[in-house]
Each structure stands twice: as structure tokens, then as C-alpha cells.
């Protein structure tokens, strides 16, 4: 249901980061929902909400945990998360990109990083989560590519995925990655915004297993 999701979207899109307070917003939602019901709308009852995003409940253990990440395109200083350690710190994001765990990219290159596993390693899966909050110009990526290398220079493509941006989808999440068998030390992951709408790309962790 669009309500009260649209209230949360407005809170994130129109409030400065320093003015956002989840606890305060959580207290205001029931009153807003009651008002909407009195006007004939049928909003979701917040008493039945499921709470935090399940993935954010505990740290994820994987091969890239704590490994060095080289950025070929910069992350936005407005949404740096934990800086250069953000994508391999084991911390997954919650429902909103302003929670300090999601890292944002606004250039035309989007996300473009190389993870150094430290040594030649057998890899069976590489993935990352992305979010869409259309009203804030945050979209799921239009193209994702995953590749692996032994020397950091010559990369072998593992996966390329292209998707049309659905601007009508107000809020959404997607895991994009590869599964199989490969061996290498360096993993390159790129996620570019769609050509039609551009916008932000947000991810919270590159999970390698």
C-alpha cells in the first residue's frame, strides 16, 4: 500500500540528514494513519509492521570481510556510509538509504570498485543489494557487471545484467550477482545507473562467498 510508505519517502527526501529521527517519525505515523482513514483511505496499519530489514539484523561473514576496496568512481560525500571500508564491513543496510550503512553514488559511472581478497581464492558467489526510492531519484541499477582477476590487470567477465528502470516502482530492493565457480584475487563489481533516468545508485555490501 502506498500509505504510509509515501510518508516515509517524504521524510527521507525532504528532510536534511541531521533532522531525521526515526523514533520521532515512528511516533507521528499512527496519527497520520488515523487521519488518512478518516478521509476514506486504506493505509497499512503500522501496528502490523515487520520492523527492520531482516538483512540488517546481524553482520554478514564472507570472503571479502575487511578486505581492501579500490574505488574507480567516487562515492558521494553526502552518503559515504563508513567510507572506503563500507562495502566490506559486514554491515547491511536497513530500509532507508540515510541509515549510515548504504553508500551512495551519483556520477554517471555509478558504483565501480575492485575488492582485493589478499590471495588467490576460490569464489562461488558475488552479490550486492540495491534499493529504489523513485521519489528521491534513487533507482535500481540499469547495468551490473561482475568480473574476476588473478593479477588485477586482466579480468575475466563472470556476469552482466541489464534491466530497464521502472520509474513507476516507488520503493524496491534487488540482489544482483553471480553464482558459479571461479578463482582469483581481485573482484571488480560495477553498477551503473540506467541511461534514461540516471539518478542515485545505493548499495551496502559486496558479499563474496
Secondary structure per residue as TSV (DSSP state, phi and psi in degrees):
chain	resnum	aa	ss	phi	psi
A	1	X	-	360.0	142.2
A	2	X	H	-69.2	-30.1
A	3	X	H	-102.9	138.9
A	4	X	H	-91.4	16.6
A	5	X	H	-56.0	-40.1
A	6	X	H	-63.9	-27.8
A	7	X	H	-67.1	-42.5
A	8	X	H	-65.9	-40.3
A	9	X	H	-60.7	-44.3
A	10	X	H	-63.7	-39.8
A	11	X	H	-60.5	-42.9
A	12	X	H	-74.8	-43.6
A	13	X	H	-73.6	-32.0
A	14	X	H	-109.6	3.1
A	15	X	S	-113.9	138.0
A	16	X	-	-64.7	146.9
A	17	X	G	-51.1	-39.1
A	18	X	G	-71.9	-14.4
A	19	X	G	-99.2	-1.4
A	20	X	-	-85.8	130.0
A	21	X	-	-139.3	109.6
A	22	X	H	-59.1	-44.1
A	23	X	H	-61.1	-41.9
A	24	X	H	-65.6	-44.0
A	25	X	H	-62.0	-42.2
A	26	X	H	-60.6	-34.1
A	27	X	H	-73.9	-31.1
A	28	X	H	-80.2	-25.4
A	29	X	H	-58.4	-47.5
A	30	X	H	-56.1	-38.3
A	31	X	H	-66.0	-41.2
A	32	X	H	-65.6	-38.9
A	33	X	H	-65.2	-41.8
A	34	X	H	-61.1	-40.3
A	35	X	H	-64.6	-42.5
A	36	X	H	-62.4	-41.0
A	37	X	H	-62.7	-37.6
A	38	X	H	-67.4	-20.1
A	39	X	T	-95.2	4.8
A	40	X	T	95.3	4.1
A	41	X	-	-83.0	167.4
A	42	X	-	-127.0	69.9
A	43	X	-	-73.7	160.4
A	44	X	-	-65.6	139.0
A	45	X	-	-80.0	114.6
A	46	X	G	-61.1	-17.4
A	47	X	G	-65.4	-17.8
A	48	X	G	-104.4	12.9
A	49	X	-	-66.0	153.1
A	50	X	-	-90.9	-4.6
A	51	X	-	90.6	-146.7
A	52	X	S	-70.4	159.4
A	53	X	-	-61.1	127.7
A	54	X	G	-53.2	-37.5
A	55	X	G	-64.2	-22.6
A	56	X	G	-85.7	-2.0
A	57	X	G	-69.8	-31.2
A	58	X	S	-150.9	157.4
A	59	X	-	-66.0	145.3
A	60	X	-	-100.5	132.9
A	61	X	-	-98.0	127.9
A	62	X	-	-158.5	174.9
A	63	X	T	-63.9	-27.9
A	64	X	T	-91.7	1.9
A	65	X	T	-57.6	121.4
A	66	X	T	77.6	3.5
A	67	X	-	-81.9	158.9
A	68	X	E	-72.1	138.1
A	69	X	E	-118.5	127.2
A	70	X	E	-102.3	126.5
A	71	X	E	-96.0	119.8
A	72	X	S	-90.3	-12.8
A	73	X	S	-139.9	137.8
A	74	X	-	-73.9	149.0
A	75	X	-	-81.6	160.7
A	76	X	-	-76.3	136.5
A	77	X	G	-69.6	-14.2
A	78	X	G	-76.2	-28.2
A	79	X	G	-135.9	68.3
A	80	X	-	-82.8	-12.5
A	81	X	T	52.6	-124.2
A	82	X	T	-101.1	28.7
A	83	X	G	67.9	-140.3
A	84	X	G	-70.8	-9.1
A	85	X	G	-99.8	-2.3
A	86	X	G	-60.9	-37.9
A	87	X	G	-86.8	-2.4
A	88	X	G	-135.7	27.8
A	89	X	S	-95.7	-0.8
A	90	X	S	80.9	1.2
A	91	X	-	-99.1	122.8
A	92	X	-	-97.2	150.5
A	93	X	-	-81.6	161.8
A	94	X	-	-91.4	-153.6
A	95	X	S	-76.1	-17.5
A	96	X	S	-118.8	142.1
A	97	X	T	-71.5	-9.8
A	98	X	T	-94.3	16.9
A	99	X	S	-85.5	-1.7
A	100	X	S	90.2	-2.1
A	101	X	S	-108.4	-27.5
A	102	X	S	-84.5	131.5
A	103	X	E	-102.2	134.6
A	104	X	E	-106.7	145.5
A	105	X	E	-132.3	129.5
A	106	X	-	-122.2	-7.5
A	107	X	S	-75.7	167.9
A	108	X	T	-66.6	-18.3
A	109	X	T	-82.0	-17.0
A	110	X	-	60.9	-137.2
A	111	X	E	-87.3	127.4
A	112	X	E	-150.0	100.1
A	113	X	E	-136.3	158.2
A	114	X	E	-123.6	128.4
A	115	X	E	-101.3	127.4
A	116	X	E	-96.5	111.4
A	117	X	E	-77.5	-5.7
A	118	X	E	91.5	-26.8
A	119	X	E	-162.0	165.4
A	120	X	E	-58.6	124.2
A	121	X	E	-136.1	140.9
A	122	X	E	-79.1	128.4
A	123	X	E	-121.5	137.4
A	124	X	E	-118.1	-17.2
A	125	X	E	-157.8	145.9
A	126	X	E	-139.0	124.4
A	127	X	E	-151.6	163.4
A	128	X	E	-150.2	149.7
A	129	X	E	-97.7	145.9
A	130	X	E	-133.0	157.1
A	131	X	E	-125.5	160.9
A	132	X	E	-131.2	127.7
A	133	X	E	-133.2	86.0
A	134	X	G	-57.0	-38.3
A	135	X	G	-64.3	-21.7
A	136	X	G	-102.7	12.9
A	137	X	T	62.5	31.6
A	138	X	B	-103.1	117.0
A	139	X	-	-124.9	154.2
A	140	X	-	-63.6	146.8
A	141	X	-	-64.2	149.7
A	142	X	S	-84.1	-27.5
A	143	X	E	-147.4	130.8
A	144	X	E	-123.7	136.3
A	145	X	E	-133.7	143.3
A	146	X	E	-129.0	132.2
A	147	X	E	-144.9	164.8
A	148	X	E	-137.6	151.4
A	149	X	E	-146.5	150.4
A	150	X	S	-92.1	-29.7
A	151	X	S	-112.8	-4.8
A	152	X	S	84.7	-0.7
A	153	X	S	-114.1	-49.2
A	154	X	S	-100.8	115.3
A	155	X	E	-107.8	139.0
A	156	X	E	-99.7	120.4
A	157	X	E	-64.4	135.6
A	158	X	E	-111.4	-33.7
A	159	X	E	-160.9	137.7
A	160	X	E	-133.6	130.4
A	161	X	E	-133.1	128.4
A	162	X	E	-119.1	134.3
A	163	X	-	-136.1	142.9
A	164	X	-	-76.1	135.9
A	165	X	-	-73.8	123.6
A	166	X	-	-98.3	95.4
A	167	X	T	-69.4	-16.7
A	168	X	T	-78.0	-14.5
A	169	X	-	-81.8	104.7
A	170	X	-	-62.7	-50.7
A	171	X	E	-137.8	137.1
A	172	X	E	-167.0	163.4
A	173	X	E	-133.6	148.9
A	174	X	E	-149.4	137.6
A	175	X	E	-99.3	126.8
A	176	X	E	-126.1	128.9
A	177	X	E	-175.8	-160.7
A	178	X	E	-133.4	147.4
A	179	X	E	-133.4	141.0
A	180	X	E	165.3	-144.9
A	181	X	E	-137.6	125.7
A	182	X	E	-152.6	164.4
A	183	X	E	-136.0	136.8
A	184	X	E	175.9	174.9
A	185	X	E	-106.7	-33.5
A	186	X	E	-112.4	132.5
A	187	X	E	-118.3	123.5
A	188	X	E	-106.3	132.4
A	189	X	E	-130.5	124.6
A	190	X	E	-124.7	144.6
A	191	X	E	-143.1	105.7
A	192	X	E	-101.0	146.6
A	193	X	-	-67.0	155.6
A	194	X	-	-62.9	145.7
A	195	X	T	-68.2	-28.9
A	196	X	T	-74.7	-43.6
A	197	X	T	-112.3	-21.2
A	198	X	-	65.1	-130.9
A	199	X	-	86.7	-170.0
A	200	X	B	-82.6	149.4
A	201	X	E	-120.8	127.8
A	202	X	E	-123.6	134.4
A	203	X	E	-142.3	161.9
A	204	X	E	-118.8	-23.4
A	205	X	E	-164.7	140.3
A	206	X	E	-101.5	110.0
A	207	X	E	-98.5	120.2
A	208	X	E	-120.0	125.3
A	209	X	-	-129.6	360.0
